Amino acid sequence: MVNEKKMKLKLGQVGLLQSLTQSVNHIVHIHGSPAKNGRLSPYISFDMISLSGSSFTTSSGLSGSCNPFSRRQGRTHSASVKVVALNSNRERNGSVVMETSLQEMRDGSTVVDVDPKSTVSGGVQDVYGEDNATEDKLVTPWSISVASGYSLLRDPHHNKGLAFAQKERDSHFLRGLLPPVVISQDLQVKKMMHNIRQYEVPLQKYMAMMDLQEMNEKLFYKLLIDNVEELLPVVYTPTVGEACQKYGSIFRRPQGLFISLNEKGKILEVLRNWPEKNIQVIVVTDGERILGLGDLGCQGMGIPVGKLSLYTALGGVRPSACLPITIDVGTNNEKLLEDEFYIGLRQRRATGQEYAELLHEFMTAVKQLYGEKVLIQFEDFANHNAFDLLAKYGTTHLVFNDDIQGTASVVLAGLFAALKLVGGTLADHRFLFLGAGEAGTGIAELIALEMSKQTNMPLEETRKNIWLVDSKGLIVKSRMESLQHFKKPWAHEHEPVKTLLDAVNDIKPTVLIGTSGVGRTFTKEVVEAMASFNEKPIILSLSNPTSQSECTAEEAYTWSQGRAIFATGSPFAPVEYDGKVFVPGQANNAYIFPGIGLGLIMSGTIRVHDDMLLAASEALAAQVTEENLEKGLIFPPFTNIRKISAHIAAKVAAKAYELGDPFNIIAFFISLFDHIQCFFF
């Protein structure tokens, strides 16, 4: 038996790693699977909960957290050690898992058994409790897995394929399992890009990238980072839209958690089924409004998976800290309900109390399991749920809606840059939106908020510079009784106007923004009208995917005689007009959400504030150079996206400290210390 002894793990010291290595070597030896030459395989995944919750990955494949200030807080828990030997009868290719798990104190109740109670701060008291919300969660103090041989080649987190060196092949029992050649990761990238470029259909490229992610995670992110401009449209919009439409047909293995009505009352246990315990970012959707494609139900999973891939590639968040989730409450898409390959619940969407109870159980369970510092990003919820969820949980959780807040932040950044070309301030311009949903009202509100800060005018006054058109026409006071609550702030005094063209001619906006999700609605007459009373009309056609864009780049430049300052939501190729090449900007949320997310994580903040979104917009606009502006670009090129994300993260974190949470400052420096110190291992 293993002798019992007390080990003090001194975080942040090399002794921690040495002690753990010796212990695991001892256990491996006892179970008949000693590491070759007395050395422990470096392909170990190691996670330790720390105050900041940050971690790292070294070149040897060892990942973990090295926070010297980590400490347990609150109640004292007794820990038990479990040692499991897998394939212990095999002489060489052993796989051992050693875990410590906390003895949990339960009274048999589940999340939904606890009644919400108002707290002093106005939040909701859940099982975890508002008073302890900023404490670290001792979910799994640490866990070690030793992989070797064939199992190592099937582990996407540590598999290197043909890049394993000869010594590594001996150490990890890979001899004979791979061809004799050893190639570098750079050559692997070159080979994969050659293979992907052979595909003519974007969906085939998407599937090839997803296969690579499930096989060799490091190569996937290296490929994406090195070729971000070429591959971003493959793993993200517009291709991800088609992938979601056909997700049932191309589904191979789960890439996230599926939580359906069948799991009501058991969501906490479902979350515990996810193998990673130190989660920092969750992207969740209910699939009701996927891009501009409508209700795709359970097949909306492609969106959280794609978004979190960008959190890692563009924002540097560890893949193991990211959790994609789809909430399946059914679908109203009759085509999907009749599709034999559909992978979700075959029922109409749950609404009302049933829907609210499931979402509340989910939000409560997430905070109980992962703590209050986990970022929850709502993605592609329908308007009627998106605003309610953001309002309800914005004061009790760290939540962020990319469709409302992310889109607004990136568009405001584009407007900041565009003002350098047309002159004036935001208050000098008039804005007209086609589309009054999440994106449209979210952008409008952030513009009004920034105008209010710049002019010291009341928010109600700055809103009067902004007009919205929905499916029934211009939003005006006479329609107030029939308007949804999020449209009412934008109802101004004006005669009813039915068409966009009439609204353009009446309002005479200097900025036209499309968020309708309906393609080709910026007609030739609309664009020509904008150009007739603006020397440089600002036209933003933001709807995704490409097929739903309000107009194309070629149409915008041609119909405005090359005078439009133009940007889109999905990528368009450069356009040549009258001997000049115009490069349309892309108002892609990928500019914003990875940086905002990284800033929130690093600062340790527990709430998202509008000032953080404004700081992100200013940081992005600052990255647009004079050279970019000369080409008509109001957004920087994606080649520098990781630098841009880091710049945005720094500004968001700085704004968090400025808002005055002392705990944030402490958490930031500890987290920063983690990331710096970890490079020395």
C-alpha angles and dihedrals in degrees: 000000000000110000111245114238138155115249122194107209107210104203118220094026129106087233088073092061093042093050093049092046092052092047094050092045088054092051093045090051092050092054093053098256106100119179112255114269088003092291125129116231109258089219093097126135111213125180125182123180110236136177092263095035090222125139142175145218123224127205090257092062096255111136129181147104127287107187113155091195097054115128139161115256135196121002123025114244127195114228130214126201121222122192119192124184115202121198088359091164092065115094102215115004098065125157119201131186121194118185138173116209131184120244099241122220108219134166094201096260124128131215095269092052090070116085115223113247130193115249133201090265093050094250131128118265109222134175091283093049132226092245092062096035096112095050122102117261116237094210098140112353092200141337132190128199124185115204128184143153120009093351090058091056089054094049107095092196094063107016113118098175113204091355091081107115121230093256090050091052089055095044095049099038094249096131108128094010091088133043112263096253120100116204131182125248089247090059090048089054091050091050094048093048089051090052095046092050089058090069115088096187113077092216090059089054089050092052091048090053092048090050089052092049090054092048108036114011097182093052090048093057094041089053093048095046094048094046101030098142092052098040102036092081087051100053094030136027129007099019095042088065092061089043090057092048090055098031093120091057097045097038111126110155133356116269096181144002123298112205114185137171086269088070096053108137092019103064094115090057091046091054089051089058090070107099097222116075105181098072119173104167131035122185110195134182137173091206096234097124110023108182105301092323100090130220111005096159116199091357090074087088089101089073099058090042092052095044093051091048086061092047086063101036097042103023103033096235112153113258090228089058092058124087123187114203134183120196107210113202094152131270137259091209103114092194091059093044088057095043111105090208095054109124101200138077111302098224141091116276118281113236141176120018095356091056094043093051093051093049092046091051089050095050092046093048093049093054092044093052103035104023132239096292094069110110115230113198116196111213132190099345115157117262096255092056101033096063094042094050093048092049094044099047101027090090097044105035140036095256133162129183109207094194093054105027104020095050090046092052095049093046092049088053089053090050091051088055094043091055088065087064101040101029132223131076131282090264090059092062136073120221129207122187128198101206128039102200131103097308097040098048092039093055092043093052094050091048090050091047092052091047089051091053092048097047102027087232121142115268090241089061097047090051088065089073090062126074129185132203120200132177091289097049136258113001105241138162094261089065095051098112094055097043125107112246095254092055097051097083088061098054106112133177108277140118114270113273121192107189135051092233092055090047091052092050093047101042096034094206123197090207125045117190125186120205098146100114087226118116127230096013093130093078127190090261092052095049092044090051090052090050093048095068101025125065089204110016114199108224121179116185100188108163119119145255108034093256090060097049112128089232139346127254091248091053094048095050095040097047092046093046090244094303101109122107096218138185134164141199095235125043121272128185121250115276128219115213127169092347095309128105116225120198112204116220121231117227090207119169087219086081090064119025099059091052095043090048093049091048092050092049096046094046094049091225118162101205136044115231129194090239089064090056091050090049090052091051092051091047092052094046089052089062093063109100130206088251089057091049092051088060091049093254116145092179127056120249117271092237088086096042097122091053089047092050091050090050091050091046091054092051093047091049091048090051090051090057091045089057087064114247106146091195090060092059093051092046092049096054092045090049091047090049089052094055094045096045093047091067089069095064 
